[in-house]
Amino acid sequence: MIELRREGDVTVVSLVEKRLDATLAPRFRSDVVGLVNDGASKLVLDLSQVQFMDSSGLGALVSVLKAVGGRGSVVVCGLSSSVQQLFRLTRMDKVFSIAPDVAGALAVAQG
Amino acid sequence: MTGRPSLPSGEQGVQPGHRLAHFLVPSRLEEIADLAGAIRAFLETKATPDQVDAVELGISEAFNNIVLHGRPGAKAGISCSFDQHNSSLLIEIEDQGQPIPEDRLAAAGPHVFDFDETDLASIPEGGMGLAILKMAFDRVSYQTIDGVNRLTLEKRVGQLP
């Protein structure tokens, strides 16, 4: 479901699914919060393959953000138009750092 | 969708006031992806991409709520039908699980997202589904009659072809 790579002190998490919904969100939350609990504090969440997200997926992202807390950073990138619409609708675009792609996200996370 | 002859069922037509399409799916979370794909294909020529996204989102939230909270049982079906009236799509979702408590549906709304974005603790991790459902449509109504829950959703889409 996810692929991981390290770029310096940043962990890039790529979700290799078309949907982050109630079916997959619990496992995504558990896996990524597990990374945070294991010490990852700077995360880039690459959602470029995700075409659809519901409130469960959004809640999982918030859980990751809360797990990191003030100890690091979370940058999301590659948002499809429907995911961008969900972020705007729920004001999560005011909460998350958002970059167009992984390169942009890494620049924010490392900055 | 092979092997699921009820998804989507036929009943295609364009007469105003008549049912345009009907989908019947088992009450399992895993079914929503196929249902969403069928709905997207059906709506492709009937609404703008943003409107299609909103309908998919709202129906997904409704479906999740039925499966996770209504718990009608995996073998029970969830019915989703589309009609048109003037410039609106009318969507009816029916199930026979536990109904949504009236106060929960009434209380859901955009205020769920009136959080302080600088206060991490105030940002919701859950409880967003019904609010998103109501925000995705122009009108939402709900009733339970003889054990059947009927969620009626209206989306204004402009003049349909």
Contacts between the chains, C-beta under 8 A, distances in Angstrom:
chain1	res1	chain2	res2	distance
A	18	B	33	7.9
A	19	B	33	5.8
A	19	B	36	7.9
A	21	B	29	7.7
A	21	B	32	6.5
A	21	B	33	7.5
A	21	B	60	6.5
A	21	B	64	7.5
A	22	B	29	5.2
A	22	B	32	7.5
A	22	B	60	8.0
A	22	B	64	4.5
A	22	B	67	7.7
A	22	B	68	6.8
A	23	B	29	4.7
A	23	B	30	5.9
A	23	B	32	7.2
A	23	B	33	7.5
A	52	B	36	6.8
A	52	B	56	6.7
A	52	B	57	7.8
A	52	B	60	7.6
A	54	B	57	6.5
A	54	B	60	4.9
A	54	B	61	6.1
A	54	B	64	6.6
A	54	B	129	7.5
A	54	B	132	7.6
A	55	B	61	6.1
A	55	B	64	7.7
A	55	B	126	7.7
A	55	B	128	4.0
A	55	B	129	4.5
A	55	B	132	5.3
A	56	B	64	6.7
A	56	B	129	7.7
A	58	B	128	6.6
A	59	B	124	7.2
A	59	B	125	4.5
A	59	B	126	5.1
A	59	B	128	6.6
A	62	B	123	5.5
A	62	B	124	6.9
A	62	B	125	4.8
A	63	B	125	5.2
A	65	B	120	6.8
A	65	B	123	7.5
A	66	B	120	5.7
A	66	B	121	7.8
A	66	B	123	7.5
A	66	B	125	7.1
A	69	B	120	6.6
A	81	B	49	7.0
A	81	B	50	7.7
A	81	B	53	7.1
A	82	B	53	4.0
A	82	B	56	7.4
A	82	B	57	7.3
A	85	B	50	6.4
A	85	B	53	5.6
A	85	B	54	7.2
A	85	B	57	7.9
A	86	B	57	6.5
A	86	B	132	7.7
A	89	B	113	7.9
A	89	B	132	6.8
A	89	B	135	5.9
A	89	B	136	7.8
A	90	B	113	5.0
A	90	B	128	6.6
A	90	B	132	6.9
A	91	B	113	4.7
A	91	B	115	7.3
A	91	B	117	6.9
A	94	B	117	4.3
A	95	B	117	5.0
A	95	B	123	5.8
